[in-house]
Every structure is written in structure tokens, then in C-alpha cells.
Amino acid sequence: MDETEFRILDALSRNIGNNLSINELTAQIKLLYGTAFYKNIYDKVKELEKNKFLNLNQAGKTLIASLNFENFLMTDLLAEMELKKKNDFLFGKTNFQTLFLELQEWKGFYLTESILLINPEKNAKLNRLELVFLLRNLPPMTKNGGLMDAAIANTYSGEIDAIFSAIKSLEKLHNIKIDALILKQSEFFELLKQDESNPLKEMLSNKIVFFGTENFWIRIKSAL
């Protein structure tokens, strides 16, 4: 993945559900990275369309670009993008590198499907982390409620307690403030479906998926 391709995917992935014209895409990349050249963006967008990673639709004289989730390799490419974002963020930040190694160990949690880091650069300067935990749904076990449904509720409760316990330990160990939002898959989808702006949509415009990256983008594909 070259730098122009990365920047295009990053800009489009920050605007899920809002497709961008190539002019808008160029402006967004310039805002994010300081420089952008229309011709370079245009040529790379056409190449990504040819390889079926992007859709291009004509609206008058304007070309509108969107991620092509019909390509089964799309989630792999976006996972690669997230890995680069994580590596770029951690470069030179030795204190955060140690913390992230410990965060990665959270993969042992049974229900935690993905973990997102929100507004990473801004929060790092404030010595804090904002995290979103996405939990997988458990299938309903009875139709009318009962002991099995209570067991499901207890499973979620145990997972949430374990997450907050781990956060408290990391805060103490690294002298850092960590805030967490924990969402079940159904809650995540419900917030994504809302037409109006909400905190989750704002968070997704500047995030790094550092655990369960492919799972995250598969869920976005399902939501779309």
C-alpha cells in the first residue's frame, strides 16, 4: 500500500455512509495531511476502481468515490490501513508502545470483538486514552426469558466488569487516564443507523482500530 492509496482509504473510511467527490476527497486529504494534488488523487482513485476496491459514480460532471465492500479483499485492505495508522501513531512513543503491548493481551476476553482508539493524537498529548469496545452478540437462548437469558446477562456483566478492572490496573500502572465506551453489536448498529449526528459517528471519524481490525470492517460492511 503506497502513501497516496493509504490516504485515500483513510479519508473515505472516516466518512462511512457519506461518499466523497474527488474534489472533496482531495480537500479532505489536504486537511488531514497538509498536502494533496488532485491529479495524483484522481489517478490513484481510478487505479483503485480498476482493482475493484472503490466504486465511482457519475453525478453530473462530478465523480463520486466510495469503498467497494463487494470486493471480498476490501476488509483485508482496510485492516492493513489500520495497522499502518497504529504503527504511525506509536512511532517514537515508547511509553505508549509498552501500554499497547498490554492492551493487545485483552484479546483473551470472550466477548470483545474489536477495540478502537479514539482521537489518538489529541488524547496522547493530554496523557489519556479514549477506547471503544465492541462486544459480539450472544444468540438468544429462549423465547420467553428465564434462567438462560439471565446467564447471558451475567456473561455480558462479567465481561464489562473485567474490562473496567483491566482499565483501572493500566491507569495505575502507567499513570494515565483511560475512558471507555462499551457497546454490544446491536447497540453499535443502532447508533450507526441513526440519521442524526451522535457521539459514535463523531468518534469513527478519527479512530484507530488496533484490535480485531478485520472483525470491525466486516461489521461495518454488514451495517451498510
LONU-101160 format. One record per residue: x, y, z of N, C-alpha, C, O, CB in turn. Coordinates in steps of 0.02 Angstrom, whole numbers, plus 50000, padded with zeros to 5 digits. Atoms other than C-alpha are relative to their C-alpha. Glycine has a CB too. Layout:
// residues N
n_x,n_y,n_z,ca_x,ca_y,ca_z,c_x,c_y,c_z,o_x,o_y,o_z,cb_x,cb_y,cb_z
X,Y,Z,X,Y,Z,X,Y,Z,X,Y,Z,X,Y,Z $
...
//
This chain:
// residues 224
n_x,n_y,n_z,ca_x,ca_y,ca_z,c_x,c_y,c_z,o_x,o_y,o_z,cb_x,cb_y,cb_z
50043,49941,50000,50000,50000,50000,50045,50062,50000,50082,50073,50047,49952,50000,50062 $
49959,49940,50001,50081,50164,49945,49964,50056,50039,49908,50048,50061,50013,50022,49927 $
50025,49946,49957,50055,50330,50036,49935,50031,49973,49890,50047,50012,50053,50053,50008 $
50060,49970,50028,49926,50400,49915,49940,49955,50009,49885,49977,50026,50010,50015,49925 $
50053,50048,49989,49822,50242,49923,49977,49999,50073,49918,49999,50088,50023,49929,49979 $
50016,49998,49929,49832,50244,50112,49958,50061,50018,49908,50055,50053,50063,50000,50042 $
50035,49938,49983,49774,50425,50122,49929,50000,49972,49883,50025,50004,50038,50060,49975 $
50066,50004,50029,49628,50394,50005,49955,49955,50042,49898,49973,50058,50003,49973,49927 $
50039,50046,49959,49569,50244,50106,49985,50029,50068,49930,50020,50095,50036,49933,50007 $
50010,49969,49934,49592,50338,50269,49945,50053,49996,49900,50054,50039,50065,50032,50025 $
50051,49947,50007,49489,50487,50208,49931,49971,49989,49883,49993,50020,50018,50047,49942 $
50065,50030,50014,49349,50378,50140,49974,49961,50061,49914,49961,50075,50004,49954,49940 $
50021,50040,49942,49347,50267,50296,49978,50044,50058,49944,50021,50103,50056,49954,50022 $
50023,49953,49949,49321,50422,50404,49931,50027,49983,49900,50062,50024,50050,50058,50005 $
50064,49973,50023,49163,50460,50306,49953,49945,49978,49920,49950,49926,50010,50050,49942 $
50043,50057,50016,49069,50295,50308,49928,50024,49993,49901,50058,50037,50006,49944,50053 $
50069,49979,50013,48897,50323,50232,49995,50067,49965,49941,50086,49942,49963,50003,50064 $
49999,49936,50035,48949,50491,50157,50053,49997,49946,50112,50010,49959,50013,50060,50050 $
49952,50006,50055,49029,50466,49987,50028,50068,49981,49995,50119,49991,49967,49967,49940 $
49966,49937,50014,49152,50598,49927,50016,50006,49925,50035,49957,49893,50065,50004,50040 $
49976,49987,50067,49184,50678,49759,50076,50001,50002,50106,50006,50056,49971,50068,49971 $
49927,49999,50001,49365,50676,49703,50026,50068,50025,50078,50071,50057,50028,49985,49929 $
49982,49934,49973,49373,50864,49739,49996,50000,50076,50041,50024,50110,49955,50054,49971 $
50008,50003,49927,49306,50834,49915,50052,49954,50032,50078,49969,50085,49929,49975,50018 $
49949,50047,49976,49424,50687,49938,50068,50034,50003,50105,50026,50052,50002,49937,49954 $
49937,49963,50002,49572,50795,49887,50004,50051,50057,50055,50057,50091,50010,50035,49933 $
50002,49950,49946,49519,50932,50008,50007,49968,50069,50041,49994,50113,49934,50040,49997 $
49996,50035,49935,49497,50807,50150,50070,49975,50013,50095,49981,50070,49951,49941,50002 $
49932,50024,49992,49668,50731,50121,50048,50058,50016,50093,50051,50057,50024,49963,49936 $
49958,49941,49986,49747,50904,50119,49990,50023,50072,50038,50041,50106,49983,50058,49952 $
50015,49981,49931,49660,50944,50284,50034,49952,50049,50060,49974,50100,49924,50000,50012 $
49972,50050,49955,49721,50781,50362,50077,49998,49998,50109,49989,50050,49973,49932,49982 $
49929,50013,50008,49898,50775,50293,50041,50060,49976,50102,50055,49969,50009,49944,49952 $
49963,49940,50018,49943,50952,50239,50010,50011,49926,50014,50069,49905,50066,49999,50032 $
49992,49994,50073,49966,50917,50053,49956,49949,49965,49942,49895,49991,50074,49991,49980 $
50038,50045,50044,49862,50839,49914,49998,50030,49931,49987,50090,49923,49928,49987,50028 $
50001,49977,50069,49869,50850,49725,49945,49963,49963,49943,49902,49961,50069,49990,49965 $
50059,50028,50032,49710,50823,49626,50018,49944,49951,49987,49891,49952,49960,50054,49965 $
49984,50050,50052,49793,50730,49482,50024,49934,50032,50004,49880,50010,50055,50028,49952 $
49977,50061,49967,49882,50608,49598,49942,49962,50032,49938,49900,50027,50052,50017,50055 $
50059,50031,49969,49720,50576,49692,49956,49968,49946,49933,49911,49954,49959,50052,50041 $
50043,50025,50055,49621,50556,49530,50029,49936,49971,49993,49887,49962,49993,50054,49945 $
49969,50058,50032,49746,50434,49454,49997,49939,50046,49983,49883,50024,50073,50015,49982 $
50001,50056,49953,49754,50327,49612,49928,49975,50011,49918,49915,50018,50031,50021,50067 $
50070,50020,49993,49564,50327,49631,49979,49957,49940,49945,49907,49949,49954,50062,50005 $
50016,50039,50059,49548,50264,49452,50033,49931,50003,50004,49881,49982,50023,50037,49936 $
49965,50064,49993,49677,50128,49488,49963,49956,50051,49955,49896,50039,50073,50011,50022 $
50037,50038,49949,49581,50075,49645,49933,49977,49974,49908,49924,49992,49991,50043,50063 $
50062,50021,50032,49421,50072,49544,50013,49941,49953,49975,49892,49952,49967,50059,49961 $
49984,50054,50046,49504,49963,49412,50011,49934,50037,49992,49881,50013,50063,50018,49960 $
49988,50060,49959,49557,49842,49550,49940,49983,50044,49944,49938,50086,50061,50011,50044 $
50064,50013,49967,49378,49848,49617,50000,50010,50076,49962,49978,50112,49979,49930,49985 $
50001,49981,49930,49420,49923,49786,49957,50062,50012,49935,50074,50068,50072,50013,50025 $
50043,49941,49995,49322,50082,49750,49945,49997,49947,49955,49968,49893,50041,50066,49993 $
50053,49987,50049,49158,50122,49664,50004,50073,49980,50015,50117,50022,49929,49982,50027 $
50004,49931,50025,49149,50278,49555,49934,50009,49964,49918,49972,49918,50060,50016,49953 $
50065,49985,50031,48980,50351,49510,50000,50072,49976,50026,50117,50008,49943,49988,50050 $
50004,49934,50030,48945,50498,49397,49940,50037,50027,49884,50011,50028,49997,49995,49923 $
50055,49956,49979,48841,50641,49467,50010,50066,49963,50047,50110,49987,49998,50011,50079 $
49985,49943,50043,48833,50771,49329,50070,49994,49973,50087,49944,49940,49991,50067,50039 $
49930,50002,50022,49014,50813,49292,50046,49976,50056,50107,49975,50048,50022,50069,49976 $
49960,50018,49941,49071,50751,49463,50003,49925,50009,49954,49889,50000,49970,50033,50063 $
49990,50070,49984,49143,50581,49505,49996,49991,50076,50031,50025,50113,50067,49973,49972 $
50010,50013,49928,49087,50513,49675,50032,49933,50017,50017,49882,49985,49925,49999,50018 $
49963,50061,49981,49201,50385,49761,49972,49970,50064,49952,50007,50109,50075,50016,50009 $
50020,50035,49939,49151,50254,49889,50037,49934,50004,50059,49906,49953,49923,49988,50001 $
49968,50065,49990,49228,50098,49964,49956,49944,49973,49895,49945,49982,50014,49988,50075 $
50037,50055,50030,49177,49939,49872,50004,49938,50045,50050,49898,50039,50027,49984,49930 $
50000,50057,49954,49132,49812,50007,49977,49936,49965,49977,49883,49996,49955,50015,50059 $
50016,50061,50036,49075,49691,49872,50063,49961,49983,50061,49901,49971,49962,50016,49936 $
49936,50033,50009,49260,49654,49846,50019,49966,50066,50028,50000,50116,50055,50051,49977 $
49988,50037,49937,49297,49517,49974,50068,50017,50030,50080,50002,50088,49995,49925,49988 $
49935,49980,49974,49476,49586,49991,49998,50069,50033,50049,50091,50061,50051,49999,49944 $
50005,49932,49974,49412,49757,50047,50016,50003,50075,50052,50047,50097,49931,50028,49987 $
49989,49999,49928,49412,49714,50232,50074,49988,50017,50100,50015,50065,49956,49948,50035 $
49929,50012,49990,49591,49648,50218,50040,50065,49988,50085,50081,50026,50025,49944,49953 $
49965,49938,50016,49648,49811,50138,49990,50052,50055,50036,50088,50073,49976,50028,49932 $
50014,49952,49946,49562,49915,50272,50035,49980,50065,50057,50023,50103,49924,50006,50012 $
49962,50023,49942,49641,49806,50407,50074,50020,49994,50105,50039,50043,49994,49923,50008 $
49931,49978,50012,49811,49843,50328,50007,50075,50013,50057,50097,50041,50021,49983,49927 $
50001,49927,49988,49767,50029,50332,50002,50014,50075,50039,50058,50097,49938,50032,49968 $
50002,49989,49928,49726,50018,50518,50067,49983,50033,50089,50018,50079,49944,49958,50032 $
49934,50019,49974,49892,49930,50553,50051,50056,49988,50091,50071,50032,50024,49935,49968 $
49955,49945,50015,49986,50071,50467,49985,50060,50045,50031,50093,50070,49995,50020,49926 $
50019,49944,49956,49888,50201,50566,50026,49988,50071,50051,50034,50104,49923,50009,50001 $
49976,50016,49933,49931,50111,50728,50076,50008,50005,50102,50038,50052,49980,49929,50020 $
49927,49995,50000,50116,50098,50683,50023,50073,49995,50071,50092,50029,50030,49960,49942 $
49983,49929,50006,50123,50282,50631,49989,50036,50066,50029,50078,50086,49960,50033,49944 $
50016,49969,49936,50041,50333,50794,50051,49982,50053,50072,50025,50092,49930,49980,50023 $
49954,50024,49948,50159,50229,50902,50073,50017,49988,50114,50012,50033,49992,49926,50008 $
49930,49987,50016,50318,50279,50812,50028,50055,50046,50002,50111,50048,50007,50021,49925 $
49968,49951,49956,50432,50367,50937,49967,50009,50067,49992,50047,50109,50002,50065,49966 $
50036,49993,49936,50306,50350,51080,50012,49936,50042,49969,49893,50046,49923,50012,49989 $
49981,50062,49965,50396,50220,51188,49952,49984,50057,49939,49926,50072,50071,50006,50026 $
50045,50013,49944,50278,50244,51335,49935,49969,49976,49908,49924,50009,49985,50065,50038 $
50061,50028,50028,50126,50207,51226,50012,49930,49970,49967,49888,49970,49971,50047,49947 $
49984,50067,50028,50213,50059,51142,49992,49946,50054,49964,49893,50041,50071,49999,49970 $
50006,50048,49945,50225,49971,51311,49928,49990,50019,49906,49934,50031,50040,50024,50061 $
50071,50004,49982,50044,50012,51351,49961,49959,49948,49918,49919,49966,49971,50070,50006 $
50036,50036,50052,49984,49946,51184,50015,49925,50000,49972,49885,49984,50017,50029,49932 $
49985,50071,49994,50075,49781,51209,49955,49968,50052,49932,49911,50044,50074,49990,50020 $
50045,50026,49948,49972,49759,51367,49928,50000,49977,49890,49955,49993,50008,50040,50064 $
50068,49997,50027,49813,49813,51279,49986,49941,49954,49931,49914,49954,49989,50066,49962 $
50009,50056,50046,49841,49679,51149,49983,49935,50036,49950,49891,50008,50062,49991,49958 $
50013,50061,49961,49833,49548,51286,49926,49993,50018,49905,49940,50042,50042,50000,50063 $
50071,50003,49984,49649,49591,51310,49962,49955,49953,49902,49944,49963,49970,50070,50000 $
50034,50042,50049,49609,49479,51163,49971,49937,50032,49931,49902,50001,50046,49981,49944 $
50026,50059,49966,49575,49342,51291,49929,50009,50024,49896,49960,50041,50043,49984,50058 $
50069,49989,49980,49409,49424,51335,49954,49965,49951,49963,49970,49890,49984,50075,50005 $
50043,50043,50041,49271,49311,51271,49958,50040,49951,49951,50020,49893,49956,49958,50044 $
50048,49964,50042,49151,49442,51202,50029,50059,49962,49996,50087,49918,49943,50024,50042 $
49971,49940,50032,49270,49581,51148,50021,49983,49929,50067,49943,49918,50060,50026,50041 $
49987,50014,50071,49270,49581,50958,50049,50049,49970,50092,50029,49931,49934,50001,49961 $
49955,49948,50026,49358,49746,50920,50011,50053,50054,49968,50064,50097,49971,50032,49935 $
49986,49943,49956,49441,49888,51015,50025,50058,49957,50070,50049,49916,50053,49981,50055 $
49984,49940,50039,49452,50064,50944,50033,50052,50045,50013,50061,50102,49937,50029,49966 $
49968,49944,49967,49567,50206,50995,49973,50064,49968,49978,50072,49907,50078,49996,49996 $
50034,49941,50026,49478,50374,50977,50044,50063,50009,50077,50071,50060,49932,50010,50036 $
49962,49937,49999,49560,50543,50936,50071,49988,50029,50090,50021,50077,49963,50053,50042 $
49938,50023,49968,49731,50463,50967,50052,50056,50012,50078,50061,50067,50032,49948,49957 $
49947,49950,49992,49850,50610,50937,49981,50052,50052,50023,50070,50094,50013,50034,49933 $
50022,49949,49953,49748,50738,51033,50002,49973,50072,50026,50006,50117,49929,50024,49983 $
50002,50028,49933,49721,50622,51181,50070,49982,50026,50083,49987,50086,49957,49938,50001 $
49931,50017,49979,49904,50566,51184,50034,50061,50031,50071,50055,50079,50041,49973,49941 $
49970,49938,49973,49956,50748,51213,49972,50016,50069,50005,50050,50108,49987,50058,49952 $
50031,49988,49934,49837,50752,51362,50012,49942,50048,49985,49942,50103,49925,50010,49991 $
49985,50060,49960,49906,50586,51429,49936,49963,50019,49925,49946,50077,50038,50020,50064 $
50061,50039,49989,49740,50498,51409,49985,49957,49939,50011,49969,49885,49941,50047,50016 $
50023,50042,50054,49659,50364,51303,49923,49999,50002,49893,49996,50056,50029,49928,50005 $
50071,50012,50008,49481,50352,51238,49992,49936,49961,50017,49931,49905,49964,50061,49964 $
50007,50064,50032,49431,50175,51195,49926,49983,49989,49883,50001,50030,50033,49945,50041 $
50066,50029,50011,49276,50096,51117,50008,49925,49994,50046,49901,49951,49966,50031,49936 $
50001,50073,50004,49248,49911,51149,49936,49978,49966,49881,49997,49987,50006,49969,50072 $
50058,50028,50034,49133,49821,51029,49994,49927,50019,50039,49887,50006,50005,50009,49923 $
50012,50069,49978,49058,49662,51101,49956,49963,49951,49909,49992,49924,49968,50000,50070 $
50041,50040,50045,48988,49523,50995,49934,49982,50034,49930,49980,50096,50037,49936,49979 $
50064,50021,49974,48807,49473,51015,50002,49926,50018,50032,49886,49982,49944,50014,49950 $
50013,50070,49986,48763,49311,51101,49931,49982,49973,49885,50023,49979,50005,49985,50076 $
50066,50018,50028,48620,49216,51016,49949,49993,50056,49966,49970,50110,50004,49935,49959 $
50052,50010,49949,48454,49219,51110,49991,49925,50014,49992,49884,49969,49932,50030,49976 $
50002,50071,49981,48436,49058,51207,49929,49976,50017,49916,49916,50016,50045,49989,50060 $
50070,50019,49989,48250,49061,51249,49956,50053,49969,49978,50109,49956,49984,49991,50076 $
50046,49952,50029,48098,49146,51177,49965,50042,50054,49948,50100,50042,49948,49964,49958 $
50042,49967,49950,48011,49193,51338,50037,50020,50063,50006,50036,50114,49943,49954,50019 $
49962,49981,49941,48151,49233,51458,50008,49942,50047,49976,49890,50039,49966,50058,50035 $
49990,50053,49952,48213,49130,51602,50072,49996,50022,50110,50043,50014,49978,49933,49972 $
49934,50007,49972,48370,49062,51679,50055,50008,49947,50107,50036,49962,50007,49933,50032 $
49948,49996,50052,48465,49050,51514,50010,50072,49979,50067,50092,49965,49980,49957,49939 $
49993,49929,50016,48429,49233,51474,50038,50036,50055,50078,50081,50040,49931,50032,49989 $
49964,49971,49944,48491,49280,51646,50075,49983,49994,50118,50025,50011,49972,49975,50067 $
49930,50020,50009,48651,49183,51608,50034,50044,49948,50092,50063,49956,50004,49926,49979 $
49972,49955,50051,48677,49288,51451,50014,50068,50029,50068,50096,50018,49952,50007,49940 $
49991,49935,49968,48653,49448,51550,50061,49999,50047,50100,50047,50049,49937,50021,50040 $
49943,50007,49954,48779,49386,51678,50066,49996,49962,50118,50021,49986,49992,49938,50044 $
49940,50005,50041,48904,49346,51540,50023,50070,49978,50082,50087,49982,49988,49956,49938 $
49984,49931,50020,48895,49525,51475,50025,50040,50060,50074,50077,50055,49939,50034,49969 $
49981,49964,49940,48905,49594,51651,50071,49982,50021,50110,50026,50041,49951,49986,50057 $
49933,50022,49982,49060,49490,51687,50053,50028,49954,50107,50047,49976,50004,49924,49999 $
49953,49972,50049,49144,49549,51527,50013,50073,50013,50071,50096,50013,49973,49990,49928 $
49994,49928,49987,49110,49731,51565,50040,50013,50064,50082,50058,50065,49931,50033,50005 $
49962,49993,49937,49174,49712,51744,50074,49986,49988,50116,50021,50016,49972,49953,50053 $
49930,50018,50014,49333,49630,51677,50035,50056,49963,50093,50071,49976,50004,49935,49960 $
49971,49944,50038,49362,49773,51554,50017,50058,50046,50073,50084,50043,49951,50023,49944 $
49988,49943,49956,49344,49908,51686,50054,49984,50052,50092,50028,50072,49935,50021,50035 $
49947,50020,49954,49454,49810,51806,50069,50006,49967,50116,50030,49998,49988,49928,50025 $
49937,49995,50037,49590,49798,51673,50020,50073,49988,50079,50091,49994,49995,49963,49932 $
49987,49929,50010,49573,49984,51635,50028,50032,50063,50076,50071,50061,49936,50036,49977 $
49978,49971,49937,49593,50029,51818,50072,49980,50015,50111,50021,50039,49954,49977,50058 $
49931,50023,49989,49752,49924,51829,50049,50037,49955,50103,50057,49977,50005,49925,49987 $
49956,49965,50047,49826,50006,51673,50008,50073,50018,50062,50101,50011,49973,49993,49929 $
49996,49929,49979,49784,50181,51735,50051,50007,50056,50092,50053,50055,49931,50025,50023 $
49955,49997,49942,49876,50147,51897,50072,49986,49979,50118,50019,50002,49978,49952,50054 $
49933,50022,50019,50024,50060,51815,50035,50053,49957,50096,50063,49964,49996,49935,49961 $
49969,49953,50048,50052,50193,51679,49985,50073,50015,50006,50117,49977,49976,49984,49930 $
50017,49932,49982,49986,50347,51767,49967,50038,49942,49990,50092,49922,50063,50037,50023 $
50035,49972,50057,49865,50384,51626,49925,49994,50011,49901,49949,50045,50021,49963,49934 $
50073,50001,49996,49680,50424,51612,49972,49961,49941,49989,49976,49884,49971,50072,50003 $
50031,50040,50053,49578,50296,51513,49924,50002,50007,49897,49983,50059,50027,49926,50000 $
50073,50001,50003,49395,50320,51465,49978,49947,49950,50010,49938,49898,49971,50070,49981 $
50022,50054,50045,49296,50179,51386,49925,50003,49989,49886,50015,50035,50019,49932,50029 $
50070,50010,50019,49132,50160,51293,49994,49928,49978,50031,49905,49935,49978,50051,49943 $
50008,50071,50016,49070,49980,51285,49932,49990,49968,49880,50006,49997,50007,49956,50065 $
50062,50008,50038,48940,49934,51154,49993,49927,49977,50040,49897,49952,49999,50048,49939 $
50016,50063,50033,48857,49772,51106,49992,50012,49925,49979,50068,49904,49936,49968,50031 $
50006,49994,50073,48850,49738,50920,49933,50033,49980,49931,50075,49936,50006,49931,49966 $
50066,49973,50016,48663,49778,50917,49997,50075,50015,49966,50113,49978,49945,49963,50039 $
49999,49929,49982,48692,49945,51005,50042,50040,49950,50024,50096,49931,50028,50009,50071 $
49956,49968,50049,48833,49987,50885,49962,50012,49934,49965,50066,49906,50063,49957,49987 $
50038,49994,50062,48722,49953,50733,49945,50052,50007,49933,50090,49960,49970,49933,49981 $
50054,49953,49990,48580,50054,50807,50024,50073,49995,49990,50115,49965,49966,49988,50068 $
49972,49933,50004,48689,50208,50828,50023,50017,49929,50016,50074,49907,50060,50007,50049 $
49979,49988,50069,48760,50188,50652,49941,50017,49955,49947,50056,49908,50037,49939,49973 $
50059,49992,50043,48584,50182,50578,49967,50069,50007,49932,50091,49962,49948,49947,50016 $
50033,49937,49987,48530,50348,50654,50022,50053,49949,50081,50060,49934,50014,50024,50070 $
49985,49948,50049,48518,50490,50528,50037,50058,50031,50083,50087,50002,49936,50024,49967 $
49970,49942,49968,48565,50624,50653,50070,49983,50026,50087,49925,50036,49955,50026,50056 $
49933,50010,49973,48741,50650,50718,49995,49974,50071,49948,49990,50108,50039,50066,49998 $
49996,50025,49931,48788,50558,50877,50073,49989,50018,50116,49987,49973,49958,49934,50009 $
49930,50006,49979,48947,50535,50980,50038,49944,49965,50097,49951,49949,50004,49989,50073 $
49965,50056,50033,48987,50366,50899,50023,50020,49930,50080,50007,49911,49954,49938,49997 $
49982,49980,50068,48984,50437,50722,50059,50049,50001,50103,50046,49958,49940,50030,49964 $
49944,49953,49994,49099,50578,50777,50064,49963,50018,50118,49979,49992,49984,50054,50053 $
49941,50039,49981,49217,50452,50858,50029,49963,49940,50090,49959,49933,49982,49950,50055 $
49976,50040,50056,49226,50347,50699,50036,50042,49947,50071,50015,49904,49941,49965,49968 $
49967,49957,50049,49287,50499,50600,50075,50009,50017,50113,50034,49975,49966,50068,49997 $
49929,49994,49982,49453,50493,50695,50017,49944,50049,50016,49955,50110,50017,50070,50030 $
49989,50059,49957,49496,50320,50761,50053,49956,49969,50068,49960,49910,49935,49961,50010 $
49957,50055,50022,49620,50178,50751,49971,49936,50029,49963,49930,50089,50075,50011,50022 $
50021,50065,49977,49556,50001,50760,50063,49960,50012,50096,49939,49964,49951,49964,49949 $
49935,50033,49987,49702,49916,50849,49991,49928,50022,50041,49893,50029,50038,50038,50053 $
50012,50071,49986,49621,49750,50895,49937,49979,49964,49886,50013,49967,49995,49987,50076 $
50058,50025,50037,49502,49647,50788,49983,50043,49940,49925,50057,49927,49941,49996,50046 $
50011,49953,50055,49526,49758,50636,49954,49971,49946,49908,50004,49923,50066,50021,49969 $
50041,50029,50053,49453,49638,50509,49928,49989,50025,49880,49999,49988,50030,49933,49976 $
50067,50007,49971,49307,49599,50627,49961,50066,49995,49902,50067,49978,50005,49977,50073 $
50033,49935,50001,49270,49785,50638,49973,50016,49930,49916,50036,49923,50049,50055,50023 $
50021,49981,50067,49264,49812,50450,49949,49951,49971,49909,49971,49929,50061,50004,49953 $
50054,50047,50019,49160,49655,50424,49933,50024,50028,49882,50020,49995,50016,49928,50024 $
50061,49973,49969,49034,49731,50546,49975,50062,49964,49915,50072,49955,50012,50015,50074 $
50020,49940,50039,49036,49896,50451,49968,49979,49935,49917,50007,49915,50061,50046,49987 $
50029,50026,50063,49005,49800,50290,49929,49975,50012,49884,49990,49973,50044,49943,49971 $
50067,50026,49984,48857,49712,50372,49951,50058,50013,49894,50056,49991,50003,49954,50062 $
50043,49943,49984,48789,49877,50437,49980,50037,49937,49922,50058,49930,50037,50049,50049 $
50016,49965,50063,48800,49957,50265,49951,49960,49958,49932,49983,49904,50063,50013,49961 $
//
